[in-house]
Amino acid sequence: MNDTSMHSPSSVPSLPSVSSVPSLPSVSSLPAVPSAPARTASRRSVLRGLGVATVAGTAAVCLPAAAAHAAPAGRRTSGASGTYALTLVHLGRDGAPTTDYRTLLTALSGPDAGTGREFKKSPSTVTVQVPAGRYMLDSTLSTRPVGEENWGNDWLVQPRLDIDRDMTLVLDARVARPVDIRPPVADARYEQTGAFAEVTYEGVTGFANLMSMSLDLRVAHLGPDAERGTVRTWVDMYWRRPGGVCALGYAFRGERALTGLVRHPAPGDLATLVVRAGGPASGGGTALVSFAPSAGASPALGLPVPAGTSGTFLCTPERGAWDLVYGSPSEPETPANNYFVLEQSFTPGSTTVHTFDTPVLGPALDSSHGARPLAQRTGDTLDLAVPLLADGEGHAPTSPLFTASTVTLHRNGTLVGTRRGEKPGHASFTVPAGRAAYRLTASATRSRGSVTAAWTFTSAATATATDLPLSAVRFGPDVALDGTAPAHTTSRVAVTVEGAARRSGVRSLTVSVSTDRGATWTRAAVTGGRITVTTPGPGKAVSLRAELTDAHGNTLTQTHIDAYVTRAATGAR
């Protein structure tokens, strides 16, 4: 379980611990944690509680929903204070009182809106004074079946609890129905499930969830329906298989929480994602790949993928978009280098392949992987955040490996400034307002080879953020996962234009090839979006250069020294 995490889009997964048995002491008041922005300034966002428990057993079939028990209301005790007595009675699967529970009461309105209270194992019946208002309640009742090593959990969720009088709620595990989700592959081994509920009321969002490490999980809706479309529920289940993960997720929106869930997808109902791990500049090692839905929290099951191999994910397209986080192998004491492929949609039966850490490393301007490249002028400020060492597929690294980095800006031939040692392709400059001709040069040196991009364009002060007319050229040689191409062979290398020239048109494009690290260059004709390259002997390198002018006269000179290296022609791919 040490590679399990709660997935959060656009961030590197963290790795919380998981207890082997539910922890159950006393009543406490929990602080509010921010969620989505409220619609009204007077509202606060609500508690996001995380319940973690280890459970066991085998789920069965989904049966019709059963209503929660509710005892008759007692006398009113609010007086002028507007508070009422709420009594919670906890019953286990055998119908007897139980202290193996964890219950959260989240205030969605009233004076406590944006806060929550937690009750654990103290005792089976708890009475608490609460202000009048709308609440969300969820309760986990834990059971250790006879002869079983681990616990089973019954999760009861009441999205709408209106407290306007003294009330008694009986939280009965017997109303819950099984969660039965199974992948269509025989080699999958169950790992974990995350069940989630989110309720929005008058601009306040309440969130509850249960983490389970057993198939013995049952769920039920309690109480009346909430307002139309205000309840979001989802269940994500993860299974591990040799060299891969099954990620099965299902999401719903309506007026009620779930009462049981049965899903047995066929092979054709799932999508396949193949992640290929190239050899980074640091050498071999093992990448850690996380794959989880983009919308809503989810437990992310990390998949180790050794360099030079691949891992496979099977996922449910109906869960919505998915996020892929690729953690590249890194040396000790160096920052973790991650690649993000966010909000990727899939179709049933499809196969998608992503390859990371292979050449040619270079600038990427049209990549949809991770953060959008930035090259803008706002007023008198030029801001540059162009990934200069994006990998062969355009994935932008968070912490690329480099030994030197420089960005230089000239205005009408006069040096404005130089930035050194920052993240390659990142810099900011303040310039005079008047229109002028600029030359912007960014370079990065690696342990072997370098990348340089030099752009020319005209610019003047702008009232709003305006994109600079920068272009980039991407090269796509046919290389193995270790980044090498066979020596003494002739192959076709893809040439792709990105950025301003792709939008406005290309006036001219010249590509040259060098096999002596740029001492001499040979022109290579671009035909059908490709050039022909004859590789040198084993252990040597191919260097590439592109000279481009777009339809408006803006230019680019882009040079890759040692863009990719060669191996003996019999080398494994």
GIZILIN-V22358 format. One record per residue. N is the residue number from 1. RES is the residue in three letters. PHI is phi in degrees with one decimal (* if undefined). PSI is psi in whole degrees, 0 to 359 (NA if undefined). Layout:
BEGIN
n: (N | N)
res: (RES | RES)
phi: (PHI | PHI)
psi: (PSI | PSI)
END
This chain:
BEGIN
n: (1 | 2 | 3 | 4 | 5 | 6 | 7 | 8 | 9 | 10 | 11 | 12 | 13 | 14 | 15 | 16 | 17 | 18 | 19 | 20 | 21 | 22 | 23 | 24 | 25 | 26 | 27 | 28 | 29 | 30 | 31 | 32 | 33 | 34 | 35 | 36 | 37 | 38 | 39 | 40 | 41 | 42 | 43 | 44 | 45 | 46 | 47 | 48 | 49 | 50 | 51 | 52 | 53 | 54 | 55 | 56 | 57 | 58 | 59 | 60 | 61 | 62 | 63 | 64 | 65 | 66 | 67 | 68 | 69 | 70 | 71 | 72 | 73 | 74 | 75 | 76 | 77 | 78 | 79 | 80 | 81 | 82 | 83 | 84 | 85 | 86 | 87 | 88 | 89 | 90 | 91 | 92 | 93 | 94 | 95 | 96 | 97 | 98 | 99 | 100 | 101 | 102 | 103 | 104 | 105 | 106 | 107 | 108 | 109 | 110 | 111 | 112 | 113 | 114 | 115 | 116 | 117 | 118 | 119 | 120 | 121 | 122 | 123 | 124 | 125 | 126 | 127 | 128 | 129 | 130 | 131 | 132 | 133 | 134 | 135 | 136 | 137 | 138 | 139 | 140 | 141 | 142 | 143 | 144 | 145 | 146 | 147 | 148 | 149 | 150 | 151 | 152 | 153 | 154 | 155 | 156 | 157 | 158 | 159 | 160 | 161 | 162 | 163 | 164 | 165 | 166 | 167 | 168 | 169 | 170 | 171 | 172 | 173 | 174 | 175 | 176 | 177 | 178 | 179 | 180 | 181 | 182 | 183 | 184 | 185 | 186 | 187 | 188 | 189 | 190 | 191 | 192 | 193 | 194 | 195 | 196 | 197 | 198 | 199 | 200 | 201 | 202 | 203 | 204 | 205 | 206 | 207 | 208 | 209 | 210 | 211 | 212 | 213 | 214 | 215 | 216 | 217 | 218 | 219 | 220 | 221 | 222 | 223 | 224 | 225 | 226 | 227 | 228 | 229 | 230 | 231 | 232 | 233 | 234 | 235 | 236 | 237 | 238 | 239 | 240 | 241 | 242 | 243 | 244 | 245 | 246 | 247 | 248 | 249 | 250 | 251 | 252 | 253 | 254 | 255 | 256 | 257 | 258 | 259 | 260 | 261 | 262 | 263 | 264 | 265 | 266 | 267 | 268 | 269 | 270 | 271 | 272 | 273 | 274 | 275 | 276 | 277 | 278 | 279 | 280 | 281 | 282 | 283 | 284 | 285 | 286 | 287 | 288 | 289 | 290 | 291 | 292 | 293 | 294 | 295 | 296 | 297 | 298 | 299 | 300 | 301 | 302 | 303 | 304 | 305 | 306 | 307 | 308 | 309 | 310 | 311 | 312 | 313 | 314 | 315 | 316 | 317 | 318 | 319 | 320 | 321 | 322 | 323 | 324 | 325 | 326 | 327 | 328 | 329 | 330 | 331 | 332 | 333 | 334 | 335 | 336 | 337 | 338 | 339 | 340 | 341 | 342 | 343 | 344 | 345 | 346 | 347 | 348 | 349 | 350 | 351 | 352 | 353 | 354 | 355 | 356 | 357 | 358 | 359 | 360 | 361 | 362 | 363 | 364 | 365 | 366 | 367 | 368 | 369 | 370 | 371 | 372 | 373 | 374 | 375 | 376 | 377 | 378 | 379 | 380 | 381 | 382 | 383 | 384 | 385 | 386 | 387 | 388 | 389 | 390 | 391 | 392 | 393 | 394 | 395 | 396 | 397 | 398 | 399 | 400 | 401 | 402 | 403 | 404 | 405 | 406 | 407 | 408 | 409 | 410 | 411 | 412 | 413 | 414 | 415 | 416 | 417 | 418 | 419 | 420 | 421 | 422 | 423 | 424 | 425 | 426 | 427 | 428 | 429 | 430 | 431 | 432 | 433 | 434 | 435 | 436 | 437 | 438 | 439 | 440 | 441 | 442 | 443 | 444 | 445 | 446 | 447 | 448 | 449 | 450 | 451 | 452 | 453 | 454 | 455 | 456 | 457 | 458 | 459 | 460 | 461 | 462 | 463 | 464 | 465 | 466 | 467 | 468 | 469 | 470 | 471 | 472 | 473 | 474 | 475 | 476 | 477 | 478 | 479 | 480 | 481 | 482 | 483 | 484 | 485 | 486 | 487 | 488 | 489 | 490 | 491 | 492 | 493 | 494 | 495 | 496 | 497 | 498 | 499 | 500 | 501 | 502 | 503 | 504 | 505 | 506 | 507 | 508 | 509 | 510 | 511 | 512 | 513 | 514 | 515 | 516 | 517 | 518 | 519 | 520 | 521 | 522 | 523 | 524 | 525 | 526 | 527 | 528 | 529 | 530 | 531 | 532 | 533 | 534 | 535 | 536 | 537 | 538 | 539 | 540 | 541 | 542 | 543 | 544 | 545 | 546 | 547 | 548 | 549 | 550 | 551 | 552 | 553 | 554 | 555 | 556 | 557 | 558 | 559 | 560 | 561 | 562 | 563 | 564 | 565 | 566 | 567 | 568 | 569 | 570 | 571 | 572 | 573)
res: (MET | ASN | ASP | THR | SER | MET | HIS | SER | PRO | SER | SER | VAL | PRO | SER | LEU | PRO | SER | VAL | SER | SER | VAL | PRO | SER | LEU | PRO | SER | VAL | SER | SER | LEU | PRO | ALA | VAL | PRO | SER | ALA | PRO | ALA | ARG | THR | ALA | SER | ARG | ARG | SER | VAL | LEU | ARG | GLY | LEU | GLY | VAL | ALA | THR | VAL | ALA | GLY | THR | ALA | ALA | VAL | CYS | LEU | PRO | ALA | ALA | ALA | ALA | HIS | ALA | ALA | PRO | ALA | GLY | ARG | ARG | THR | SER | GLY | ALA | SER | GLY | THR | TYR | ALA | LEU | THR | LEU | VAL | HIS | LEU | GLY | ARG | ASP | GLY | ALA | PRO | THR | THR | ASP | TYR | ARG | THR | LEU | LEU | THR | ALA | LEU | SER | GLY | PRO | ASP | ALA | GLY | THR | GLY | ARG | GLU | PHE | LYS | LYS | SER | PRO | SER | THR | VAL | THR | VAL | GLN | VAL | PRO | ALA | GLY | ARG | TYR | MET | LEU | ASP | SER | THR | LEU | SER | THR | ARG | PRO | VAL | GLY | GLU | GLU | ASN | TRP | GLY | ASN | ASP | TRP | LEU | VAL | GLN | PRO | ARG | LEU | ASP | ILE | ASP | ARG | ASP | MET | THR | LEU | VAL | LEU | ASP | ALA | ARG | VAL | ALA | ARG | PRO | VAL | ASP | ILE | ARG | PRO | PRO | VAL | ALA | ASP | ALA | ARG | TYR | GLU | GLN | THR | GLY | ALA | PHE | ALA | GLU | VAL | THR | TYR | GLU | GLY | VAL | THR | GLY | PHE | ALA | ASN | LEU | MET | SER | MET | SER | LEU | ASP | LEU | ARG | VAL | ALA | HIS | LEU | GLY | PRO | ASP | ALA | GLU | ARG | GLY | THR | VAL | ARG | THR | TRP | VAL | ASP | MET | TYR | TRP | ARG | ARG | PRO | GLY | GLY | VAL | CYS | ALA | LEU | GLY | TYR | ALA | PHE | ARG | GLY | GLU | ARG | ALA | LEU | THR | GLY | LEU | VAL | ARG | HIS | PRO | ALA | PRO | GLY | ASP | LEU | ALA | THR | LEU | VAL | VAL | ARG | ALA | GLY | GLY | PRO | ALA | SER | GLY | GLY | GLY | THR | ALA | LEU | VAL | SER | PHE | ALA | PRO | SER | ALA | GLY | ALA | SER | PRO | ALA | LEU | GLY | LEU | PRO | VAL | PRO | ALA | GLY | THR | SER | GLY | THR | PHE | LEU | CYS | THR | PRO | GLU | ARG | GLY | ALA | TRP | ASP | LEU | VAL | TYR | GLY | SER | PRO | SER | GLU | PRO | GLU | THR | PRO | ALA | ASN | ASN | TYR | PHE | VAL | LEU | GLU | GLN | SER | PHE | THR | PRO | GLY | SER | THR | THR | VAL | HIS | THR | PHE | ASP | THR | PRO | VAL | LEU | GLY | PRO | ALA | LEU | ASP | SER | SER | HIS | GLY | ALA | ARG | PRO | LEU | ALA | GLN | ARG | THR | GLY | ASP | THR | LEU | ASP | LEU | ALA | VAL | PRO | LEU | LEU | ALA | ASP | GLY | GLU | GLY | HIS | ALA | PRO | THR | SER | PRO | LEU | PHE | THR | ALA | SER | THR | VAL | THR | LEU | HIS | ARG | ASN | GLY | THR | LEU | VAL | GLY | THR | ARG | ARG | GLY | GLU | LYS | PRO | GLY | HIS | ALA | SER | PHE | THR | VAL | PRO | ALA | GLY | ARG | ALA | ALA | TYR | ARG | LEU | THR | ALA | SER | ALA | THR | ARG | SER | ARG | GLY | SER | VAL | THR | ALA | ALA | TRP | THR | PHE | THR | SER | ALA | ALA | THR | ALA | THR | ALA | THR | ASP | LEU | PRO | LEU | SER | ALA | VAL | ARG | PHE | GLY | PRO | ASP | VAL | ALA | LEU | ASP | GLY | THR | ALA | PRO | ALA | HIS | THR | THR | SER | ARG | VAL | ALA | VAL | THR | VAL | GLU | GLY | ALA | ALA | ARG | ARG | SER | GLY | VAL | ARG | SER | LEU | THR | VAL | SER | VAL | SER | THR | ASP | ARG | GLY | ALA | THR | TRP | THR | ARG | ALA | ALA | VAL | THR | GLY | GLY | ARG | ILE | THR | VAL | THR | THR | PRO | GLY | PRO | GLY | LYS | ALA | VAL | SER | LEU | ARG | ALA | GLU | LEU | THR | ASP | ALA | HIS | GLY | ASN | THR | LEU | THR | GLN | THR | HIS | ILE | ASP | ALA | TYR | VAL | THR | ARG | ALA | ALA | THR | GLY | ALA | ARG)
phi: (* | -75.1 | -112.3 | -94.0 | -149.1 | -84.6 | -74.2 | -132.7 | -55.8 | 66.4 | -139.8 | -77.2 | -59.5 | -93.4 | -128.4 | -74.5 | -83.7 | -130.5 | -78.8 | -83.2 | -135.4 | -56.0 | -91.2 | -136.9 | -99.8 | -49.9 | -79.2 | -146.5 | -102.6 | -102.2 | -73.7 | -77.8 | -123.5 | -60.2 | -122.8 | -65.3 | -60.0 | -73.8 | -75.6 | -122.1 | -64.9 | -77.9 | -87.7 | -110.9 | -77.3 | -109.8 | -49.3 | -113.6 | -95.0 | -120.4 | -100.5 | -119.6 | -148.4 | -101.6 | -131.1 | -147.2 | 109.3 | -129.0 | -76.1 | -112.8 | -106.7 | -89.0 | -108.1 | -60.4 | -64.6 | -121.0 | -79.7 | -75.2 | -80.0 | -140.0 | -77.3 | -58.1 | -65.6 | -91.1 | -74.7 | -77.1 | -123.6 | -72.7 | 56.1 | -78.3 | -77.3 | 71.1 | -111.8 | -134.9 | -87.8 | -110.4 | -108.7 | -114.2 | -110.4 | -105.7 | -121.2 | -83.7 | -63.7 | -89.1 | 83.8 | -90.6 | -57.6 | -135.2 | -106.1 | -89.5 | -147.8 | -143.7 | -124.3 | -116.9 | -116.8 | -110.6 | -81.9 | -102.4 | -151.6 | 83.2 | -65.7 | -96.6 | -54.1 | 96.5 | -129.9 | -147.2 | -123.2 | -121.2 | -124.3 | -139.6 | 41.6 | -162.0 | -80.8 | -69.8 | -115.0 | -126.3 | -119.8 | -139.6 | -89.0 | -134.0 | -67.3 | -62.5 | 153.6 | -93.5 | -132.8 | -114.6 | -125.4 | -138.9 | -138.7 | -107.9 | -108.5 | -105.1 | -137.0 | -103.5 | -59.9 | -59.2 | 82.9 | -100.5 | -78.9 | -107.9 | -96.1 | -107.2 | -123.8 | -115.7 | -109.6 | -108.2 | -126.3 | -114.2 | -68.2 | -128.9 | -129.1 | -94.7 | -100.6 | -135.4 | -166.3 | -63.9 | -139.8 | -125.4 | -112.8 | -99.2 | -95.9 | -110.0 | -60.6 | -71.2 | -83.4 | -74.4 | -126.2 | -67.4 | -95.3 | -128.4 | -121.1 | -133.4 | -79.1 | -89.4 | -125.0 | -78.3 | -93.5 | -86.7 | -118.0 | -62.2 | -119.6 | -167.4 | -134.5 | -120.1 | -113.5 | -137.5 | -141.2 | -137.0 | -126.1 | -115.8 | -143.6 | 49.8 | 85.6 | -106.6 | -114.1 | -101.1 | -134.8 | -142.7 | -156.4 | -133.8 | -103.1 | -130.8 | -113.9 | -142.7 | -76.7 | -85.0 | -126.1 | -130.3 | -136.7 | -156.7 | -85.3 | -120.8 | 78.7 | -74.7 | -66.5 | -84.6 | -64.4 | -58.5 | 73.1 | -93.1 | -112.1 | -111.1 | -131.2 | -153.4 | -130.6 | -120.6 | -121.2 | -122.4 | -126.6 | -101.0 | -139.4 | -55.0 | 70.6 | -168.9 | -141.6 | -100.9 | -116.4 | -110.9 | -129.2 | -140.6 | -125.9 | -141.6 | -134.0 | -177.7 | -113.6 | -133.6 | -78.8 | -79.1 | -121.8 | 72.3 | -159.2 | -121.1 | -145.3 | -125.9 | -66.4 | -84.3 | -53.5 | -71.9 | -81.7 | -101.6 | -108.0 | -113.5 | -119.0 | -106.4 | -112.1 | -104.1 | -99.7 | -79.7 | -95.7 | -69.7 | -59.6 | -76.7 | 111.1 | -81.3 | 107.9 | -127.9 | -84.5 | -115.0 | -110.7 | -115.7 | -141.2 | -153.7 | -61.3 | -72.9 | -94.6 | 83.7 | -63.3 | -163.1 | -73.8 | -101.4 | -93.7 | -68.4 | -117.7 | -71.5 | -128.9 | -61.5 | -55.5 | 88.4 | -125.2 | -137.1 | -125.9 | -126.7 | -114.3 | -107.7 | -137.5 | -96.3 | -59.9 | -68.9 | -68.8 | 108.1 | -72.6 | -127.0 | -111.5 | -114.3 | -119.8 | -107.8 | -93.4 | -68.7 | -57.5 | -138.6 | -75.2 | -57.2 | 69.9 | -110.2 | -61.6 | -64.1 | -108.9 | -121.2 | -119.1 | -118.2 | -121.0 | -104.2 | 50.5 | -97.2 | -97.3 | -131.5 | -120.1 | -56.1 | 81.4 | -82.7 | -128.9 | -119.9 | -121.7 | -122.6 | -113.9 | -116.6 | 66.4 | -115.7 | -70.7 | -94.3 | -74.6 | -176.1 | -66.2 | -130.9 | -115.4 | -113.5 | -66.8 | -96.6 | -93.4 | 80.2 | -66.9 | -70.1 | -58.4 | -124.6 | -147.1 | -138.9 | -119.0 | -127.6 | 64.8 | -106.1 | -115.2 | -104.4 | -115.5 | -127.1 | -142.9 | -105.4 | -63.9 | -83.8 | -124.9 | -63.7 | -75.0 | -58.6 | -96.7 | 89.2 | -70.6 | -90.6 | -79.6 | -77.5 | -138.6 | -65.4 | -82.1 | -153.7 | -104.4 | -154.5 | -146.1 | -142.1 | -129.3 | -125.5 | -125.1 | -114.3 | -123.7 | 50.3 | 83.6 | -105.3 | -64.3 | -89.2 | 176.5 | -132.8 | -115.7 | -122.4 | 77.4 | -82.3 | -55.5 | -52.6 | 81.5 | -118.2 | -171.1 | -142.5 | -135.5 | -105.8 | -130.4 | -62.1 | -72.7 | -63.6 | -67.6 | -156.3 | -92.3 | -121.4 | -126.2 | -114.6 | -124.5 | -123.9 | -141.0 | -142.6 | -111.1 | -110.3 | -59.5 | -137.8 | 96.8 | -155.7 | -131.7 | -135.0 | -127.1 | -120.9 | -112.8 | -122.1 | -166.7 | -108.5 | -156.7 | -139.5 | -55.5 | -122.8 | -79.5 | -131.9 | -60.2 | -128.8 | -65.0 | -77.6 | -80.8 | -95.3 | -123.9 | -145.8 | -121.2 | -104.2 | -112.5 | -125.9 | -75.2 | -88.3 | -120.2 | -77.9 | -64.1 | -83.6 | 84.9 | -106.3 | -119.0 | -63.9 | -72.6 | 53.8 | -129.2 | -109.4 | -143.1 | -97.5 | -114.1 | -69.2 | -126.4 | -126.9 | -98.3 | -126.2 | 82.0 | -59.7 | -67.2 | -67.7 | -81.3 | -91.5 | 113.6 | -105.1 | -81.0 | -154.9 | -146.1 | -123.9 | -120.2 | -128.2 | -125.9 | -133.2 | -116.6 | -127.3 | 61.8 | 88.6 | -67.0 | -135.9 | -127.8 | -122.2 | -64.4 | -123.8 | -67.0 | -92.9 | -127.5 | 61.0 | 75.3 | -143.2 | -119.8 | -104.8 | -125.0 | -104.6 | -77.4 | -80.9 | -68.7 | -57.6 | 82.3 | -94.4 | -131.2 | -103.1 | -108.4 | -134.4 | -140.8 | -125.5 | -123.6 | -130.1 | -128.3 | -86.2 | -65.0 | -102.5 | 90.5 | -72.4 | -122.7 | -141.3 | -121.9 | -122.0 | -127.7 | -118.0 | -89.6 | 57.1 | -62.5 | -155.4 | -111.3 | -110.1 | -133.8 | -58.0 | -59.9 | -88.8 | -62.1 | -71.5 | -99.6)
psi: (3 | 354 | 24 | 141 | 161 | 118 | 135 | 119 | 144 | 21 | 158 | 130 | 141 | 172 | 81 | 159 | 163 | 128 | 153 | 338 | 143 | 137 | 132 | 58 | 188 | 176 | 136 | 159 | 128 | 147 | 159 | 146 | 133 | 142 | 216 | 151 | 139 | 154 | 334 | 143 | 335 | 346 | 148 | 153 | 168 | 163 | 135 | 102 | 145 | 113 | 127 | 128 | 151 | 130 | 171 | 175 | 187 | 129 | 157 | 234 | 166 | 122 | 167 | 153 | 147 | 145 | 152 | 152 | 145 | 125 | 158 | 146 | 145 | 196 | 156 | 132 | 11 | 318 | 219 | 343 | 338 | 27 | 153 | 160 | 121 | 120 | 128 | 122 | 122 | 122 | 137 | 187 | 337 | 2 | 357 | 155 | 143 | 147 | 3 | 77 | 164 | 119 | 134 | 133 | 114 | 124 | 125 | 345 | 178 | 185 | 338 | 9 | 131 | 7 | 169 | 160 | 146 | 138 | 132 | 125 | 52 | 94 | 212 | 331 | 127 | 135 | 132 | 147 | 127 | 148 | 156 | 147 | 184 | 136 | 159 | 134 | 136 | 143 | 132 | 119 | 122 | 141 | 137 | 103 | 148 | 129 | 358 | 146 | 322 | 179 | 151 | 150 | 140 | 121 | 117 | 130 | 124 | 101 | 335 | 109 | 103 | 113 | 109 | 14 | 172 | 137 | 151 | 124 | 130 | 114 | 99 | 115 | 339 | 346 | 348 | 152 | 154 | 148 | 115 | 93 | 126 | 135 | 158 | 27 | 138 | 341 | 11 | 139 | 125 | 140 | 305 | 161 | 142 | 125 | 135 | 148 | 138 | 129 | 133 | 130 | 119 | 45 | 356 | 135 | 124 | 144 | 136 | 151 | 162 | 131 | 131 | 140 | 26 | 156 | 350 | 73 | 130 | 148 | 157 | 146 | 141 | 152 | 188 | 168 | 147 | 181 | 157 | 128 | 11 | 355 | 121 | 129 | 146 | 151 | 127 | 124 | 137 | 135 | 139 | 143 | 165 | 116 | 20 | 182 | 140 | 121 | 102 | 113 | 146 | 132 | 148 | 151 | 135 | 220 | 353 | 155 | 175 | 144 | 96 | 159 | 124 | 124 | 121 | 80 | 148 | 163 | 320 | 350 | 344 | 159 | 153 | 131 | 123 | 126 | 118 | 128 | 110 | 180 | 110 | 172 | 335 | 352 | 219 | 219 | 188 | 128 | 152 | 120 | 129 | 138 | 119 | 162 | 147 | 322 | 123 | 154 | 156 | 146 | 125 | 121 | 109 | 140 | 114 | 131 | 104 | 146 | 137 | 3 | 186 | 158 | 155 | 132 | 135 | 129 | 165 | 112 | 329 | 349 | 343 | 203 | 156 | 152 | 134 | 127 | 119 | 113 | 104 | 146 | 140 | 157 | 154 | 146 | 9 | 150 | 144 | 136 | 117 | 151 | 141 | 131 | 102 | 148 | 56 | 128 | 152 | 161 | 150 | 136 | 357 | 160 | 126 | 138 | 131 | 128 | 131 | 151 | 31 | 156 | 166 | 127 | 134 | 181 | 144 | 125 | 340 | 13 | 138 | 6 | 113 | 205 | 146 | 131 | 145 | 126 | 96 | 158 | 130 | 110 | 242 | 18 | 130 | 122 | 132 | 124 | 69 | 121 | 110 | 344 | 41 | 146 | 183 | 333 | 4 | 9 | 128 | 125 | 147 | 326 | 75 | 150 | 125 | 156 | 337 | 149 | 135 | 138 | 126 | 139 | 129 | 143 | 119 | 40 | 356 | 134 | 127 | 316 | 166 | 135 | 128 | 148 | 358 | 175 | 131 | 132 | 11 | 129 | 164 | 139 | 147 | 129 | 162 | 158 | 327 | 157 | 138 | 166 | 133 | 148 | 118 | 123 | 127 | 135 | 153 | 135 | 134 | 181 | 329 | 116 | 177 | 163 | 133 | 133 | 125 | 120 | 144 | 142 | 167 | 150 | 151 | 168 | 144 | 153 | 329 | 170 | 124 | 131 | 138 | 145 | 65 | 146 | 166 | 156 | 128 | 137 | 135 | 79 | 161 | 98 | 159 | 174 | 338 | 5 | 9 | 157 | 151 | 141 | 155 | 42 | 157 | 129 | 164 | 132 | 125 | 142 | 121 | 135 | 135 | 168 | 215 | 319 | 330 | 325 | 317 | 337 | 156 | 123 | 319 | 148 | 123 | 132 | 137 | 154 | 142 | 142 | 13 | 37 | 34 | 6 | 321 | 152 | 145 | 128 | 137 | 118 | 137 | 113 | 121 | 33 | 20 | 156 | 162 | 129 | 132 | 118 | 152 | 192 | 169 | 139 | 355 | 179 | 156 | 128 | 150 | 146 | 138 | 136 | 118 | 143 | 128 | 181 | 342 | 6 | 0 | 143 | 161 | 133 | 116 | 126 | 131 | 108 | 129 | 57 | 318 | 157 | 170 | 161 | 169 | 140 | 339 | 2 | 150 | 147 | NA)
END
